[in-house]
Amino acid sequence: MEQYQEQLNGIFQALADPTRRAVLGRLGSGPASISDLARPFDMALPSFMKHIHFLEDSGLIRTEKHGRVRTCAIEKKQFARVETWLDAQRAIWEGRTDRLEKFVMRNKDKPE
């Protein structure tokens, strides 16, 4: 997982922004054009495009141009990397809590 640290940094930085999370949430139901994605946000298109570029640079989305319309879609591969990292973290913390529980159970009846 060490080889993916830079990618994970970019992914988590992309996920840190509520606008970008909202865009990803919308794309979860299928591809959409930039104009459709931008519609709910109260910002100029160039500002919104910075979010799109950030998501694209982090690998969370891909864009394709068809004529004059640019369409965005989720890039599932990057989400799989995040899931792998989260699974590893979950395993570490579950192991720690299991050891803590065993310690507490072993020592619960011992006098102080």
C-alpha positions in Angstrom: 0.0 0.0 0.0 3.0 2.3 0.5 3.3 2.7 -3.3 -0.2 4.3 -3.3 0.5 6.9 -0.6 0.7 9.9 -3.0 -2.5 8.8 -4.8 -4.3 8.3 -1.4 -3.2 11.8 -0.4 -4.8 13.3 -3.5 -7.9 11.2 -3.1 -8.5 12.2 0.5 -7.7 15.8 -0.3 -10.4 15.6 -3.1 -12.9 14.1 -0.7 -12.2 16.8 1.9 -14.3 19.3 -0.1 -18.1 19.3 0.2 -18.6 20.4 -3.4 -16.4 17.6 -4.7 -18.2 15.1 -2.5 -21.5 16.3 -3.8 -20.3 15.9 -7.4 -19.2 12.4 -6.6 -22.5 11.7 -5.0 -24.3 12.8 -8.1 -22.0 10.8 -10.3 -22.8 7.7 -8.2 -26.1 7.6 -10.1 -24.5 7.7 -13.5 -22.4 10.0 -15.8 -23.4 13.6 -16.2 -22.4 16.6 -18.2 -20.4 19.5 -16.6 -23.4 21.8 -16.9 -25.7 19.3 -15.2 -23.2 18.9 -12.4 -22.6 22.6 -12.0 -26.3 23.6 -11.9 -26.9 23.1 -8.1 -23.8 25.1 -7.1 -23.8 28.9 -6.7 -20.4 29.5 -8.3 -19.0 30.6 -11.6 -18.3 27.8 -14.1 -14.5 28.5 -14.0 -14.5 28.0 -10.2 -16.6 24.8 -10.6 -14.2 23.5 -13.3 -11.4 23.7 -10.7 -13.3 21.1 -8.7 -13.8 18.9 -11.7 -10.0 19.2 -12.6 -9.1 18.3 -9.0 -11.4 15.2 -9.1 -10.0 14.2 -12.4 -6.4 14.7 -11.3 -7.0 12.6 -8.2 -8.3 9.9 -10.5 -11.8 9.8 -8.9 -13.5 10.8 -12.2 -12.8 10.7 -15.9 -14.2 13.1 -18.4 -14.9 12.7 -22.1 -15.8 15.3 -24.7 -18.6 14.5 -27.2 -19.0 17.4 -29.5 -19.4 20.5 -27.3 -20.5 18.5 -24.2 -18.0 17.2 -21.6 -19.3 14.3 -19.6 -18.0 13.1 -16.3 -18.1 9.6 -14.8 -16.8 7.9 -11.7 -13.5 6.1 -11.9 -14.1 3.0 -9.8 -10.5 1.9 -9.6 -9.5 4.7 -7.3 -12.4 3.9 -4.9 -11.1 0.4 -4.7 -7.7 1.7 -3.5 -9.4 3.7 -0.8 -11.4 0.7 0.2 -8.3 -1.4 0.4 -6.6 1.2 2.6 -9.7 1.5 4.8 -9.9 -2.3 5.2 -6.3 -2.4 6.3 -7.0 0.3 8.9 -10.1 -1.5 10.1 -8.1 -4.7 10.6 -5.5 -2.8 12.6 -8.0 -1.1 14.9 -10.1 -4.3 15.3 -7.0 -6.1 16.4 -6.2 -3.4 18.9 -9.7 -3.3 20.3 -9.7 -7.1 20.5 -6.5 -7.0 22.5 -7.9 -4.3 24.8 -11.1 -6.4 25.4 -9.0 -9.4 26.3 -6.9 -7.4 28.7 -9.9 -5.9 30.4 -11.6 -9.3 30.7 -8.4 -10.8 32.2 -8.1 -8.1 34.7 -11.7 -7.3 35.6 -11.7 -9.5 38.7 -8.2 -8.6 40.0 -8.1 -6.4 43.1 -6.7 -3.0 42.5 
